[in-house]
């Protein structure tokens, strides 16, 4: 089975082992926590998968929560092991096993939890495999790379009875939770527009030529479910976010957090009735494929969900750059601050007699809440259950499907698709002003990609009357890294 090259294991032997493992399957086994409530002093053994960047935060979290022990570090890139192993050793006193392939950790019945911070295209499959192997899961946002695999991951989690927390940690924020309770109380009138904002500078990534992958990286494992392709340095370690095979653009990166908050504010919201997205990759020509400027309009009946992505430095909107603005009949809530209608002065939020609050199942912070639910074995104790993660991630995927199927149009703020929708038109007008003033674009010479309007059936999680769009709900998986059709 594959592992990272140990001292004394040469590269040829390592490649041979990786090739053998690529065609194997792990043994589905239970853990000591399967179906049982763990005692307060019983150790929870964690395998951290994907340990660069956000994955370092996972290692930090689990090495500081009492009763948790990081026993595996999993990554196809050997370059990240030394620093993370040092953290574990210094904090916990143990030396974790270092493996390239998650299946090594899944075969170990002493592993209770898999913590996933890999690139997006691995999230759902790794969650499915872990649940099938009897492990509980903390999976980073977005919990899927497409809508289909997100639903399969939810169904597998339910079928196996595993505890799966999604990495939208605002669900464990008391201030954000209080805002949701105030909005849903009706004390500020109806919610008209629930808006998410991701104004985050993303410079050009330039162009990188294909070349052999470095010997310290198992690029076959890194590629996993995606189509086989040549390595280049705009994929590893971070810029994969801007390629459709691996990432979901910033709406599916930073934006998932704000998308989740926008949906959370709409009572009972799952998937919308329709989705329309417009935008482009403006201001430079580089290797990236995803939009750096994007608007998505989603119909939830009485409430619209509007999402904005801006990849250039931009003026904030109601003091929000990466955040949320809730437009209500009596005024707006920007972030957690309330501004009554026709006033620029903040006012206190209404007080409620009772609030749900976060951390229903206990635990300090988002990781702590997850660990508490792992011990209780109660899915309802989670602040961000996998189902919530699935819906919020799916909104990002639907917006991207609309965008990807769009056609180029001369840039205009008089889009027929937005006609009669004052909130959508105002959003597009502000985006045009931003591109003209902040990015210095000549809009008369700029092409806007206008996406298809998708009609969504929330109950079946499908798209109606558009076979091209329906095909993008899933992908063609590369064996043996295949997401099943059903749980």
C-alpha positions as CSV (number, residue, x, y, z in Angstrom):
1,X,0.0,0.0,0.0
2,X,1.1,3.5,-0.7
3,X,2.8,5.7,1.8
4,X,5.1,8.6,1.6
5,X,8.7,7.6,1.0
6,X,10.3,6.8,4.4
7,X,13.9,7.2,5.1
8,X,15.5,4.2,3.4
9,X,12.6,3.8,0.9
10,X,13.7,5.0,-2.5
11,X,11.6,6.7,-5.1
12,X,11.2,3.7,-7.3
13,X,9.8,1.6,-4.4
14,X,7.5,4.4,-3.5
15,X,6.1,4.8,-7.0
16,X,5.6,1.0,-7.2
17,X,3.7,0.9,-4.0
18,X,1.5,3.9,-5.1
19,X,0.7,2.1,-8.4
20,X,-0.3,-1.1,-6.5
21,X,-2.6,0.9,-4.2
22,X,-4.3,2.8,-7.0
23,X,-6.1,-0.4,-8.0
24,X,-6.9,-1.6,-4.5
25,X,-9.8,-0.9,-2.1
26,X,-9.6,-0.4,1.6
27,X,-11.2,-2.9,4.0
28,X,-14.4,-1.4,5.4
29,X,-14.1,-1.8,9.1
30,X,-15.6,-0.3,12.2
31,X,-13.9,1.9,14.8
32,X,-14.1,1.6,18.6
33,X,-16.7,4.4,18.4
34,X,-19.0,2.8,15.9
35,X,-22.5,3.0,17.3
36,X,-21.2,3.6,20.8
37,X,-21.0,6.7,23.0
38,X,-17.4,7.5,23.8
39,X,-16.5,8.1,27.4
40,X,-15.3,11.6,28.3
41,X,-11.8,10.4,28.9
42,X,-11.5,8.0,25.9
43,X,-9.2,9.2,23.2
44,X,-10.5,10.2,19.8
45,X,-7.9,9.3,17.2
46,X,-7.8,11.6,14.2
47,X,-6.4,11.3,10.7
48,X,-5.9,14.8,9.2
49,X,-6.1,14.6,5.4
50,X,-4.7,17.5,3.4
51,X,-2.4,19.3,5.8
52,X,-1.2,22.4,3.9
53,X,-2.9,25.7,4.4
54,X,-6.3,25.2,6.0
55,X,-5.2,21.7,6.9
56,X,-2.6,23.2,9.3
57,X,-5.5,24.7,11.2
58,X,-7.1,21.2,11.5
59,X,-3.9,19.9,13.0
60,X,-3.8,22.9,15.4
61,X,-7.4,22.4,16.5
62,X,-7.3,18.7,17.1
63,X,-3.9,18.9,19.0
64,X,-5.5,21.5,21.4
65,X,-8.8,19.7,22.1
66,X,-8.6,17.6,25.2
67,X,-9.1,13.9,24.5
68,X,-8.1,14.1,20.8
69,X,-4.9,12.6,19.3
70,X,-3.7,13.2,15.8
71,X,-2.4,9.7,14.8
72,X,-2.2,10.1,11.0
73,X,-1.0,12.9,8.7
74,X,-2.3,12.3,5.1
75,X,-1.0,14.1,2.1
76,X,0.3,13.2,-1.4
77,X,2.9,16.0,-1.0
78,X,5.8,15.0,1.3
79,X,7.0,18.6,1.7
80,X,4.3,19.3,4.3
81,X,4.9,16.5,6.7
82,X,7.9,17.7,8.7
83,X,6.3,20.9,10.0
84,X,2.9,19.3,10.8
85,X,4.6,16.3,12.5
86,X,6.6,18.7,14.6
87,X,3.4,20.4,15.8
88,X,1.8,17.1,16.8
89,X,5.0,16.0,18.6
90,X,5.4,19.2,20.5
91,X,1.8,19.4,21.6
92,X,0.8,15.8,22.1
93,X,4.0,13.9,22.5
94,X,3.2,11.3,19.8
95,X,4.6,10.9,16.4
96,X,1.8,10.5,13.8
97,X,2.1,8.1,10.9
98,X,2.8,9.9,7.6
99,X,1.0,8.5,4.5
100,X,0.2,9.7,1.0
101,X,-3.1,7.8,0.6
102,X,-6.2,8.2,2.8
103,X,-6.9,4.5,2.4
104,X,-4.0,3.6,4.6
105,X,-5.7,5.5,7.5
106,X,-9.1,4.1,6.7
107,X,-7.8,0.5,7.0
108,X,-6.7,1.3,10.6
109,X,-9.6,0.4,13.0
110,X,-8.1,2.6,15.7
111,X,-8.8,5.7,13.7
112,X,-12.1,7.3,14.8
113,X,-12.2,10.5,12.8
114,X,-11.1,11.8,9.4
115,X,-10.5,15.5,9.1
116,X,-10.5,16.7,5.5
117,X,-8.9,19.8,4.1
118,X,-7.8,18.5,0.7
119,X,-8.6,20.3,-2.6
120,X,-12.4,20.4,-3.3
121,X,-12.5,17.6,-5.8
122,X,-11.6,15.1,-3.0
123,X,-14.0,16.3,-0.3
124,X,-17.1,14.2,-1.1
125,X,-15.3,11.0,-2.1
126,X,-13.1,11.1,1.0
127,X,-16.2,11.7,3.2
128,X,-18.0,8.7,1.5
129,X,-15.0,6.4,2.0
130,X,-14.5,7.5,5.6
131,X,-18.2,6.9,6.5
132,X,-18.1,3.5,4.8
133,X,-15.0,2.7,6.9
134,X,-16.8,3.6,10.1
135,X,-15.2,6.9,10.7
136,X,-16.7,10.2,11.7
137,X,-15.8,13.2,9.5
138,X,-15.0,16.9,9.7
139,X,-15.0,18.1,6.0
140,X,-14.0,21.5,4.8
141,X,-16.1,23.7,2.7
142,X,-17.4,23.1,0.1
143,X,-18.3,19.6,1.1
144,X,-18.6,18.6,-2.5
145,X,-17.2,19.5,-6.0
146,X,-20.7,19.0,-7.6
147,X,-24.3,18.6,-6.6
148,X,-24.6,14.8,-7.2
149,X,-21.6,13.8,-5.1
150,X,-22.8,16.0,-2.3
151,X,-26.1,14.3,-2.1
152,X,-24.4,10.8,-2.2
153,X,-22.2,11.9,0.7
154,X,-25.2,12.9,2.7
155,X,-27.0,9.7,2.0
156,X,-23.9,7.6,2.9
157,X,-23.5,9.5,6.2
158,X,-27.1,8.8,7.1
159,X,-27.0,5.2,6.0
160,X,-23.8,4.5,8.1
161,X,-24.9,6.6,11.1
162,X,-21.7,8.7,11.0
163,X,-21.3,12.2,12.5
164,X,-20.2,14.6,9.7
165,X,-19.5,18.3,10.4
166,X,-19.2,20.8,7.6
167,X,-16.5,23.5,7.8
168,X,-18.8,26.5,7.8
169,X,-17.7,27.6,11.2
170,X,-20.1,30.7,11.3
171,X,-22.7,28.2,12.4
172,X,-20.9,28.1,15.8
173,X,-20.7,31.9,16.1
174,X,-23.2,33.2,18.7
175,X,-23.5,36.7,17.1
176,X,-24.3,35.2,13.7
177,X,-26.8,32.8,15.3
178,X,-28.5,35.6,17.0
179,X,-28.9,37.5,13.8
180,X,-30.6,34.5,12.2
181,X,-33.0,34.2,15.1
182,X,-33.9,37.9,14.9
183,X,-34.5,37.7,11.1
184,X,-36.7,34.6,11.5
185,X,-38.7,36.1,14.4
186,X,-40.4,38.6,11.9
187,X,-39.8,41.5,14.3
188,X,-38.0,43.4,11.4
189,X,-40.6,42.4,8.8
190,X,-40.1,40.2,5.8
191,X,-36.6,39.3,4.5
192,X,-36.6,40.6,1.0
193,X,-33.0,40.0,-0.2
194,X,-30.5,37.8,1.6
195,X,-27.1,38.9,0.2
196,X,-23.7,37.3,0.3
197,X,-20.5,39.2,-0.6
198,X,-17.1,37.9,-1.4
199,X,-14.9,40.9,-2.2
200,X,-11.5,39.4,-2.0
201,X,-8.5,40.4,-4.1
202,X,-7.3,37.5,-6.4
203,X,-4.4,38.6,-8.6
204,X,-3.6,37.0,-11.9
205,X,-2.0,33.6,-11.7
206,X,-0.2,34.0,-15.0
207,X,0.7,31.0,-17.2
208,X,2.6,27.9,-16.1
209,X,4.0,25.3,-18.6
210,X,3.3,21.6,-18.1
211,X,6.3,19.7,-16.7
212,X,6.9,16.5,-14.7
213,X,5.6,16.6,-11.2
214,X,8.2,16.9,-8.5
215,X,9.4,13.5,-7.1
216,X,8.0,14.5,-3.6
217,X,4.4,14.8,-5.0
218,X,2.3,11.8,-5.9
219,X,0.4,13.7,-8.6
220,X,-1.8,10.7,-9.5
221,X,-3.2,10.6,-6.0
222,X,-3.5,14.4,-5.9
223,X,-5.5,14.3,-9.1
224,X,-7.7,11.6,-7.7
225,X,-11.3,11.7,-9.1
226,X,-10.5,14.4,-11.7
227,X,-9.5,13.6,-15.3
228,X,-5.9,12.6,-15.9
229,X,-3.8,15.6,-17.0
230,X,-0.4,17.0,-17.1
231,X,1.1,18.7,-14.0
232,X,1.8,22.4,-13.9
233,X,2.7,24.7,-11.0
234,X,-0.6,26.6,-11.1
235,X,-2.3,23.5,-9.7
236,X,-0.2,22.7,-6.6
237,X,-0.5,24.0,-3.9
238,X,-3.3,26.7,-4.2
239,X,-4.3,27.9,-7.6
240,X,-6.3,24.7,-8.3
241,X,-9.2,26.8,-6.9
242,X,-9.5,28.5,-10.3
243,X,-9.7,25.4,-12.5
244,X,-13.0,23.6,-13.0
245,X,-11.6,20.1,-12.6
246,X,-10.5,20.8,-9.1
247,X,-12.0,24.0,-7.7
248,X,-15.2,26.0,-7.8
249,X,-14.0,29.6,-8.1
250,X,-14.2,32.0,-5.2
251,X,-18.0,31.6,-4.9
252,X,-17.2,28.0,-4.0
253,X,-14.1,28.9,-1.9
254,X,-14.3,31.8,0.5
255,X,-17.9,32.4,-0.8
256,X,-19.3,29.2,0.7
257,X,-19.2,30.8,4.1
258,X,-21.2,33.8,3.1
259,X,-23.5,31.6,0.9
260,X,-24.3,29.5,3.9
261,X,-25.2,32.6,6.0
262,X,-27.3,33.9,3.2
263,X,-29.3,30.7,3.0
264,X,-29.4,30.2,6.8
265,X,-31.4,33.5,7.0
266,X,-34.2,32.2,4.7
267,X,-36.6,30.0,6.7
268,X,-36.6,26.4,5.5
269,X,-34.4,27.2,2.5
270,X,-32.9,24.2,0.7
271,X,-32.4,24.8,-3.1
272,X,-34.0,27.7,-5.0
273,X,-36.6,27.6,-7.7
274,X,-34.2,29.2,-10.2
275,X,-30.6,30.4,-10.6
276,X,-29.1,32.9,-13.0
277,X,-25.4,33.9,-12.9
278,X,-23.4,36.5,-14.9
279,X,-19.8,37.6,-14.8
280,X,-16.4,37.1,-16.2
281,X,-12.6,36.8,-15.6
282,X,-11.9,40.5,-16.0
283,X,-8.7,42.7,-15.9
284,X,-6.1,40.1,-17.0
285,X,-5.6,37.1,-19.2
286,X,-4.2,34.1,-17.3
287,X,-4.5,30.3,-17.0
288,X,-7.4,30.4,-14.6
289,X,-10.9,29.3,-15.8
290,X,-13.3,30.4,-13.1
291,X,-14.9,33.9,-12.8
292,X,-13.2,36.6,-10.8
293,X,-16.3,38.7,-10.9
294,X,-19.7,37.0,-10.6
295,X,-23.3,37.8,-9.7
296,X,-25.8,35.0,-8.9
297,X,-29.5,35.6,-8.5
298,X,-31.6,32.8,-6.8
299,X,-35.3,32.7,-6.4
300,X,-36.7,31.6,-3.0
301,X,-40.2,33.0,-3.6
302,X,-40.7,35.9,-1.1
303,X,-36.9,36.2,-0.7
304,X,-34.2,36.6,-3.3
305,X,-30.7,35.3,-2.5
306,X,-28.1,37.5,-4.3
307,X,-24.4,36.7,-4.3
308,X,-21.6,38.9,-5.4
309,X,-17.9,38.0,-6.1
310,X,-15.3,40.6,-6.8
311,X,-11.7,39.5,-7.3
312,X,-10.3,43.1,-7.4
313,X,-9.9,45.6,-4.6
314,X,-13.3,47.1,-4.1
315,X,-15.2,49.5,-2.0
316,X,-17.3,47.7,0.6
317,X,-21.0,47.5,0.5
318,X,-22.7,48.7,3.7
319,X,-19.3,48.2,5.4
320,X,-19.2,44.6,4.2
321,X,-16.4,43.2,2.0
322,X,-16.4,39.5,2.8
323,X,-19.8,39.3,4.6
324,X,-23.5,39.5,4.4
325,X,-26.3,42.1,4.1
326,X,-29.9,41.3,4.9
327,X,-32.5,43.6,3.3
328,X,-35.7,43.6,5.5
329,X,-38.9,45.6,5.3
330,X,-37.8,47.7,8.3
331,X,-34.2,48.2,7.3
332,X,-31.0,46.2,6.8
333,X,-28.6,44.1,8.9
334,X,-25.1,44.5,7.6
335,X,-23.0,41.8,9.2
336,X,-24.4,41.9,12.7
337,X,-25.3,45.6,12.8
338,X,-28.9,46.8,12.3
339,X,-29.7,50.0,10.4
340,X,-33.4,51.0,10.4
341,X,-34.9,52.1,7.1
342,X,-33.9,55.5,5.8
343,X,-31.2,55.8,8.6
344,X,-27.4,55.5,8.5
345,X,-27.2,55.2,12.2
346,X,-27.0,51.8,13.9
347,X,-29.7,50.7,16.2
348,X,-29.9,47.7,18.6
349,X,-31.3,44.4,17.3
350,X,-34.6,43.5,18.8
351,X,-34.3,41.3,21.9
352,X,-35.8,37.9,21.8
353,X,-37.3,36.0,24.7
354,X,-35.5,32.8,23.7
355,X,-32.8,32.1,21.2
356,X,-31.6,28.9,19.8
357,X,-28.0,29.9,19.9
358,X,-25.1,27.9,18.6
359,X,-23.5,24.9,20.1
360,X,-26.7,23.1,20.9
361,X,-24.6,19.9,21.4
362,X,-22.0,21.7,23.4
363,X,-18.3,22.0,22.7
364,X,-16.2,25.1,22.4
365,X,-16.0,26.4,18.9
366,X,-16.7,24.6,15.7
367,X,-14.2,21.8,16.1
368,X,-15.2,21.4,19.8
369,X,-18.8,21.1,18.8
370,X,-17.9,18.3,16.3
371,X,-15.9,16.5,19.0
372,X,-18.9,16.8,21.4
373,X,-21.2,15.2,18.8
374,X,-18.7,12.4,18.1
375,X,-18.9,11.6,21.8
376,X,-22.7,11.9,22.1
377,X,-23.4,10.1,18.7
378,X,-26.2,12.6,18.1
379,X,-26.2,14.1,14.6
380,X,-28.6,16.8,15.9
381,X,-25.9,18.1,18.2
382,X,-23.9,19.3,15.2
383,X,-24.0,23.0,14.4
384,X,-23.2,22.4,10.7
385,X,-24.4,19.0,9.8
386,X,-23.4,17.6,6.4
387,X,-26.9,18.3,5.0
388,X,-26.6,22.0,5.7
389,X,-23.2,21.9,4.0
390,X,-24.6,20.1,1.0
391,X,-27.3,22.7,0.4
392,X,-25.0,25.7,0.7
393,X,-22.3,24.1,-1.4
394,X,-24.9,23.1,-4.0
395,X,-25.9,26.8,-4.4
396,X,-22.4,27.6,-5.4
397,X,-22.4,24.7,-7.9
398,X,-25.7,25.8,-9.4
399,X,-24.4,29.3,-9.9
400,X,-21.3,28.0,-11.6
401,X,-23.4,25.7,-13.9
402,X,-25.4,28.7,-15.0
403,X,-22.2,30.8,-15.6
404,X,-20.4,28.0,-17.4
405,X,-23.2,27.5,-19.9
406,X,-23.5,31.3,-20.5
407,X,-22.7,33.2,-23.7
408,X,-20.7,36.3,-24.3
409,X,-22.6,39.6,-24.6
410,X,-21.5,43.2,-24.8
411,X,-21.4,44.6,-21.3
412,X,-24.6,46.3,-20.5
413,X,-26.5,47.1,-17.3
414,X,-29.8,46.7,-19.2
415,X,-29.8,42.9,-19.3
416,X,-33.1,41.5,-20.4
417,X,-32.6,38.6,-17.9
418,X,-32.7,41.2,-15.0
419,X,-35.6,43.2,-16.3
420,X,-38.1,44.0,-13.7
421,X,-35.8,42.9,-10.9
422,X,-34.7,46.1,-9.1
423,X,-32.4,44.4,-6.7
424,X,-30.6,42.4,-9.4
425,X,-30.2,45.5,-11.6
426,X,-28.8,47.6,-8.8
427,X,-26.3,44.8,-8.1
428,X,-25.2,44.7,-11.7
429,X,-24.9,48.5,-11.9
430,X,-22.6,48.6,-8.9
431,X,-20.5,45.8,-10.4
432,X,-20.2,47.8,-13.6
433,X,-19.1,50.9,-11.6
434,X,-16.6,48.8,-9.8
435,X,-15.1,47.4,-13.0
436,X,-15.0,50.9,-14.6
437,X,-13.5,52.8,-11.6
438,X,-11.5,50.2,-9.7
439,X,-10.3,47.9,-12.5
440,X,-10.2,50.6,-15.2
441,X,-12.0,48.6,-17.8
442,X,-13.6,50.1,-20.9
443,X,-17.0,48.4,-20.6
444,X,-17.7,49.2,-24.2
445,X,-14.9,46.9,-25.1
446,X,-15.7,44.3,-22.4
447,X,-17.6,41.1,-22.8
448,X,-20.0,39.9,-20.1
449,X,-20.8,36.2,-19.8
450,X,-24.6,35.9,-19.3
451,X,-25.5,32.5,-17.9
452,X,-28.5,30.4,-18.6
453,X,-31.4,30.7,-16.2
454,X,-31.7,27.3,-14.6
455,X,-35.1,26.0,-13.4
456,X,-34.5,23.8,-10.3
457,X,-36.6,21.1,-8.7
458,X,-35.5,21.3,-5.1
459,X,-37.1,18.0,-4.1
460,X,-35.2,15.9,-6.7
461,X,-32.1,18.3,-6.7
462,X,-32.3,18.3,-10.5
463,X,-32.4,20.9,-13.2
464,X,-35.5,20.9,-15.4
465,X,-35.5,21.1,-19.2
466,X,-31.8,21.6,-19.8
467,X,-29.8,18.5,-20.5
468,X,-26.5,20.4,-20.7
469,X,-27.0,21.8,-17.3
470,X,-28.2,18.5,-15.8
471,X,-25.0,16.9,-17.1
472,X,-22.9,19.4,-15.0
473,X,-24.6,18.2,-11.8
474,X,-22.0,15.5,-11.8
475,X,-18.8,14.6,-13.5
476,X,-17.0,11.6,-15.2
477,X,-14.9,10.0,-12.4
478,X,-11.5,8.5,-13.0
479,X,-11.2,5.0,-11.7
480,X,-10.7,3.9,-9.0
481,X,-11.6,7.3,-7.5
482,X,-15.3,6.9,-8.4
483,X,-18.2,8.4,-6.5
484,X,-21.1,5.9,-6.6
485,X,-24.4,6.8,-8.2
486,X,-26.3,6.1,-5.0
487,X,-25.4,5.5,-1.4
